[in-house]
Amino acid sequence: LTKVFPLIICSSSIKNIDSDNLEGDPVLIGMDYKGEVLSVLKTNAGKYILHKMSFTTYDGTVTFSGRYEFPDGVINENSCFVGHAVNPYLMISNGNKLMALNLEALDAGASALNDICTYEGPITAMHYSYDKNRNVNEFGLAIQANSSSSSLLIISTSLIDKGAVLKRYDNIAGKVVSLWRKIM
């Protein structure tokens, strides 16, 4: 447990889950739009499991509010993850496919996962930039267009638009492995 959540010191501060039954290598530790912590672990059996939890600031208690076992083949070692900034979704890539996991419907099993769009090359990086005060709400992803160049796509943040490309920047040399928007 300390390998994944080094801030948690004793199991008495954990509610709603058997902390001795958590296993796996961390794949993602992030946050959703409400500030809940999201953690994806890869188990020794090759399964990917998402845990959703919240921290109580006054006593440090961790409360697990959801668990989701991804169907086989949905995630792999090259998958990218980013939380949607204003909706209860975790955006996930697998190859050239973009999907969204409904974080409020984890009990729905496979139907909690929604296909968004398939692009012409594998998704190598994703980033969601959101700042209400500066009027920034952008979702960018990088795709590997061919063996020597990448493309940066700024896509619609509305899930209804199914990953529609708003801006496209082609011929970026090499493979993009990380995106970050600096908001000044």
C-alpha atoms as a printed R data frame, in Angstrom:
    type eleno elety resid chain resno       x       y       z
1   ATOM     1    CA   LEU     A     1   0.000   0.000   0.000
2   ATOM     2    CA   THR     A     2   2.774   2.470   0.767
3   ATOM     3    CA   LYS     A     3   4.155   1.864  -2.725
4   ATOM     4    CA   VAL     A     4   1.008   3.365  -4.263
5   ATOM     5    CA   PHE     A     5  -0.167   5.807  -1.631
6   ATOM     6    CA   PRO     A     6   2.844   6.922   0.398
7   ATOM     7    CA   LEU     A     7   0.747   9.483   2.318
8   ATOM     8    CA   ILE     A     8  -1.377   6.776   3.936
9   ATOM     9    CA   ILE     A     9   0.311   5.599   7.086
10  ATOM    10    CA   CYS     A    10  -2.164   3.345   8.878
11  ATOM    11    CA   SER     A    11  -5.015   1.184   7.660
12  ATOM    12    CA   SER     A    12  -7.369   2.577  10.328
13  ATOM    13    CA   SER     A    13  -7.611   5.778   8.295
14  ATOM    14    CA   ILE     A    14  -9.033   3.912   5.270
15  ATOM    15    CA   LYS     A    15 -12.748   3.289   4.857
16  ATOM    16    CA   ASN     A    16 -14.855   1.194   2.455
17  ATOM    17    CA   ILE     A    17 -12.104  -1.076   1.119
18  ATOM    18    CA   ASP     A    18  -9.851  -3.876   2.314
19  ATOM    19    CA   SER     A    19  -6.502  -2.062   2.243
20  ATOM    20    CA   ASP     A    20  -4.637  -5.370   2.562
21  ATOM    21    CA   ASN     A    21  -6.208  -6.472  -0.722
22  ATOM    22    CA   LEU     A    22  -4.761  -3.644  -2.821
23  ATOM    23    CA   GLU     A    23  -2.077  -4.885  -5.144
24  ATOM    24    CA   GLY     A    24  -0.417  -3.774  -8.307
25  ATOM    25    CA   ASP     A    25   1.889  -1.310  -9.911
26  ATOM    26    CA   PRO     A    26   0.646   2.279 -10.207
27  ATOM    27    CA   VAL     A    27  -0.267   3.306 -13.735
28  ATOM    28    CA   LEU     A    28  -2.128   6.527 -12.935
29  ATOM    29    CA   ILE     A    29  -2.575   8.731  -9.925
30  ATOM    30    CA   GLY     A    30  -4.678  11.767 -10.794
31  ATOM    31    CA   MET     A    31  -7.820  13.675  -9.923
32  ATOM    32    CA   ASP     A    32 -11.317  13.973 -11.299
33  ATOM    33    CA   TYR     A    33 -13.276  17.180 -11.792
34  ATOM    34    CA   LYS     A    34 -14.527  17.155  -8.165
35  ATOM    35    CA   GLY     A    35 -11.072  16.687  -6.654
36  ATOM    36    CA   GLU     A    36 -11.428  12.982  -5.887
37  ATOM    37    CA   VAL     A    37  -8.274  10.944  -6.331
38  ATOM    38    CA   LEU     A    38  -8.147   8.391  -9.147
39  ATOM    39    CA   SER     A    39  -5.669   5.546  -9.090
40  ATOM    40    CA   VAL     A    40  -5.204   2.855 -11.718
41  ATOM    41    CA   LEU     A    41  -3.214  -0.198 -10.682
42  ATOM    42    CA   LYS     A    42  -1.958  -3.035 -12.873
43  ATOM    43    CA   THR     A    43  -2.196  -6.295 -10.953
44  ATOM    44    CA   ASN     A    44   0.208  -9.200 -11.231
45  ATOM    45    CA   ALA     A    45  -2.500 -10.993 -13.252
46  ATOM    46    CA   GLY     A    46  -2.378  -8.199 -15.864
47  ATOM    47    CA   LYS     A    47  -5.727  -6.636 -14.895
48  ATOM    48    CA   TYR     A    48  -6.136  -2.875 -14.674
49  ATOM    49    CA   ILE     A    49  -8.234  -1.621 -11.757
50  ATOM    50    CA   LEU     A    50  -9.337   1.948 -11.038
51  ATOM    51    CA   HIS     A    51  -9.964   3.073  -7.456
52  ATOM    52    CA   LYS     A    52 -11.755   6.356  -6.783
53  ATOM    53    CA   MET     A    53 -11.298   7.917  -3.344
54  ATOM    54    CA   SER     A    54 -11.505  11.117  -1.362
55  ATOM    55    CA   PHE     A    55  -9.406  12.488   1.482
56  ATOM    56    CA   THR     A    56 -10.929  14.154   4.521
57  ATOM    57    CA   THR     A    57  -8.796  17.197   5.223
58  ATOM    58    CA   TYR     A    58  -9.484  17.463   8.948
59  ATOM    59    CA   ASP     A    59  -8.324  13.946   9.895
60  ATOM    60    CA   GLY     A    60  -6.653  12.503   6.781
61  ATOM    61    CA   THR     A    61  -9.206   9.710   6.367
62  ATOM    62    CA   VAL     A    62  -9.309   8.117   2.925
63  ATOM    63    CA   THR     A    63 -12.734   6.982   1.749
64  ATOM    64    CA   PHE     A    64 -12.944   4.721  -1.285
65  ATOM    65    CA   SER     A    65 -16.019   5.620  -3.307
66  ATOM    66    CA   GLY     A    66 -15.626   3.430  -6.359
67  ATOM    67    CA   ARG     A    67 -13.775   0.580  -8.011
68  ATOM    68    CA   TYR     A    68 -13.722  -0.406 -11.667
69  ATOM    69    CA   GLU     A    69 -12.004  -3.342 -13.332
70  ATOM    70    CA   PHE     A    70 -11.283  -2.508 -16.944
71  ATOM    71    CA   PRO     A    71 -12.308  -5.165 -19.481
72  ATOM    72    CA   ASP     A    72  -9.357  -7.083 -20.923
73  ATOM    73    CA   GLY     A    73  -7.594  -5.232 -23.749
74  ATOM    74    CA   VAL     A    74  -9.040  -1.785 -23.003
75  ATOM    75    CA   ILE     A    75  -5.800  -0.488 -21.468
76  ATOM    76    CA   ASN     A    76  -2.208  -1.344 -22.271
77  ATOM    77    CA   GLU     A    77   1.255  -0.108 -21.306
78  ATOM    78    CA   ASN     A    78   1.019   2.760 -23.806
79  ATOM    79    CA   SER     A    79  -2.398   4.048 -22.707
80  ATOM    80    CA   CYS     A    80  -2.742   7.703 -21.744
81  ATOM    81    CA   PHE     A    81  -5.144   9.065 -19.124
82  ATOM    82    CA   VAL     A    82  -6.511  12.507 -18.281
83  ATOM    83    CA   GLY     A    83  -9.467  13.558 -16.178
84  ATOM    84    CA   HIS     A    84 -12.129  15.670 -17.872
85  ATOM    85    CA   ALA     A    85 -12.096  19.046 -16.121
86  ATOM    86    CA   VAL     A    86 -15.833  19.725 -15.969
87  ATOM    87    CA   ASN     A    87 -17.536  16.346 -16.439
88  ATOM    88    CA   PRO     A    88 -17.311  13.063 -14.499
89  ATOM    89    CA   TYR     A    89 -15.158  11.263 -17.066
90  ATOM    90    CA   LEU     A    90 -11.670   9.831 -17.232
91  ATOM    91    CA   MET     A    91 -10.378  10.091 -20.789
92  ATOM    92    CA   ILE     A    92  -8.377   7.027 -21.861
93  ATOM    93    CA   SER     A    93  -6.455   6.084 -24.988
94  ATOM    94    CA   ASN     A    94  -5.575   2.708 -26.422
95  ATOM    95    CA   GLY     A    95  -3.635   2.918 -29.661
96  ATOM    96    CA   ASN     A    96  -5.513   5.340 -31.888
97  ATOM    97    CA   LYS     A    97  -8.773   5.044 -29.937
98  ATOM    98    CA   LEU     A    98 -10.047   7.660 -27.462
99  ATOM    99    CA   MET     A    99 -12.524   6.498 -24.794
100 ATOM   100    CA   ALA     A   100 -14.222   8.033 -21.760
101 ATOM   101    CA   LEU     A   101 -14.976   6.186 -18.518
102 ATOM   102    CA   ASN     A   102 -18.064   7.514 -16.729
103 ATOM   103    CA   LEU     A   103 -16.849   7.920 -13.142
104 ATOM   104    CA   GLU     A   104 -20.403   8.162 -11.823
105 ATOM   105    CA   ALA     A   105 -21.450   4.837 -13.382
106 ATOM   106    CA   LEU     A   106 -18.615   2.507 -12.377
107 ATOM   107    CA   ASP     A   107 -21.143  -0.127 -11.286
108 ATOM   108    CA   ALA     A   108 -22.375  -0.346 -14.902
109 ATOM   109    CA   GLY     A   109 -19.346  -2.463 -15.828
110 ATOM   110    CA   ALA     A   110 -18.328  -2.432 -19.490
111 ATOM   111    CA   SER     A   111 -21.120  -0.004 -20.391
112 ATOM   112    CA   ALA     A   112 -19.470   2.699 -18.221
113 ATOM   113    CA   LEU     A   113 -16.806   2.920 -20.932
114 ATOM   114    CA   ASN     A   114 -17.721   5.015 -23.983
115 ATOM   115    CA   ASP     A   115 -15.973   5.141 -27.356
116 ATOM   116    CA   ILE     A   116 -15.294   8.739 -28.348
117 ATOM   117    CA   CYS     A   117 -13.205   8.741 -31.528
118 ATOM   118    CA   THR     A   118 -10.612   6.840 -33.531
119 ATOM   119    CA   TYR     A   119  -7.759   8.890 -34.991
120 ATOM   120    CA   GLU     A   120  -5.383   8.034 -37.846
121 ATOM   121    CA   GLY     A   121  -2.414   7.321 -35.590
122 ATOM   122    CA   PRO     A   122  -1.701   6.102 -32.057
123 ATOM   123    CA   ILE     A   123  -2.295   8.619 -29.263
124 ATOM   124    CA   THR     A   124   1.028   9.227 -27.500
125 ATOM   125    CA   ALA     A   125   0.094  12.029 -25.056
126 ATOM   126    CA   MET     A   126  -2.962  13.871 -23.739
127 ATOM   127    CA   HIS     A   127  -3.491  16.978 -21.630
128 ATOM   128    CA   TYR     A   128  -6.557  18.888 -20.465
129 ATOM   129    CA   SER     A   129  -6.046  22.584 -19.660
130 ATOM   130    CA   TYR     A   130  -8.745  24.348 -17.687
131 ATOM   131    CA   ASP     A   131  -8.760  27.724 -16.002
132 ATOM   132    CA   LYS     A   132 -12.174  29.360 -15.614
133 ATOM   133    CA   ASN     A   133 -10.696  32.761 -14.702
134 ATOM   134    CA   ARG     A   134  -8.565  32.864 -17.847
135 ATOM   135    CA   ASN     A   135 -11.243  31.334 -20.090
136 ATOM   136    CA   VAL     A   136  -9.092  28.304 -20.948
137 ATOM   137    CA   ASN     A   137 -10.827  24.996 -21.657
138 ATOM   138    CA   GLU     A   138  -8.720  22.921 -24.062
139 ATOM   139    CA   PHE     A   139  -8.131  19.250 -24.593
140 ATOM   140    CA   GLY     A   140  -5.027  18.399 -26.581
141 ATOM   141    CA   LEU     A   141  -3.700  15.084 -27.751
142 ATOM   142    CA   ALA     A   142  -0.679  14.046 -29.762
143 ATOM   143    CA   ILE     A   143  -0.847  11.320 -32.371
144 ATOM   144    CA   GLN     A   144   2.014   9.560 -34.101
145 ATOM   145    CA   ALA     A   145   1.284  10.427 -37.740
146 ATOM   146    CA   ASN     A   146   4.175   8.329 -39.089
147 ATOM   147    CA   SER     A   147   7.499   6.946 -37.879
148 ATOM   148    CA   SER     A   148   9.240  10.325 -37.891
149 ATOM   149    CA   SER     A   149   6.553  12.916 -37.110
150 ATOM   150    CA   SER     A   150   3.612  13.623 -34.857
151 ATOM   151    CA   SER     A   151   0.531  15.803 -34.955
152 ATOM   152    CA   LEU     A   152  -0.994  17.839 -32.151
153 ATOM   153    CA   LEU     A   153  -4.803  17.925 -32.133
154 ATOM   154    CA   ILE     A   154  -6.872  20.343 -30.085
155 ATOM   155    CA   ILE     A   155 -10.236  18.595 -29.800
156 ATOM   156    CA   SER     A   156 -13.634  19.655 -28.538
157 ATOM   157    CA   THR     A   157 -14.060  19.236 -24.790
158 ATOM   158    CA   SER     A   158 -17.747  18.416 -25.288
159 ATOM   159    CA   LEU     A   159 -18.304  14.664 -25.241
160 ATOM   160    CA   ILE     A   160 -21.269  15.164 -27.590
161 ATOM   161    CA   ASP     A   161 -18.848  16.339 -30.305
162 ATOM   162    CA   LYS     A   162 -17.147  12.901 -30.257
163 ATOM   163    CA   GLY     A   163 -13.546  14.151 -30.342
164 ATOM   164    CA   ALA     A   164 -13.997  16.661 -33.149
165 ATOM   165    CA   VAL     A   165 -10.720  18.332 -34.098
166 ATOM   166    CA   LEU     A   166 -10.798  22.117 -33.576
167 ATOM   167    CA   LYS     A   167  -7.137  22.830 -34.471
168 ATOM   168    CA   ARG     A   168  -4.438  20.639 -35.909
169 ATOM   169    CA   TYR     A   169  -0.663  21.105 -35.962
170 ATOM   170    CA   ASP     A   170   1.172  18.656 -38.225
171 ATOM   171    CA   ASN     A   171   4.799  17.762 -38.925
172 ATOM   172    CA   ILE     A   172   6.073  17.842 -35.353
173 ATOM   173    CA   ALA     A   173   9.415  16.030 -35.454
174 ATOM   174    CA   GLY     A   174   9.673  12.768 -33.502
175 ATOM   175    CA   LYS     A   175   7.289  11.284 -30.960
176 ATOM   176    CA   VAL     A   176   5.415  13.512 -28.513
177 ATOM   177    CA   VAL     A   177   5.298  11.848 -25.084
178 ATOM   178    CA   SER     A   178   4.024  14.718 -22.944
179 ATOM   179    CA   LEU     A   179   1.849  17.801 -23.387
180 ATOM   180    CA   TRP     A   180   1.480  20.729 -21.035
181 ATOM   181    CA   ARG     A   181  -0.100  24.118 -21.531
182 ATOM   182    CA   LYS     A   182   1.463  26.917 -19.560
183 ATOM   183    CA   ILE     A   183  -1.245  29.344 -18.495
184 ATOM   184    CA   MET     A   184   0.116  32.836 -17.776
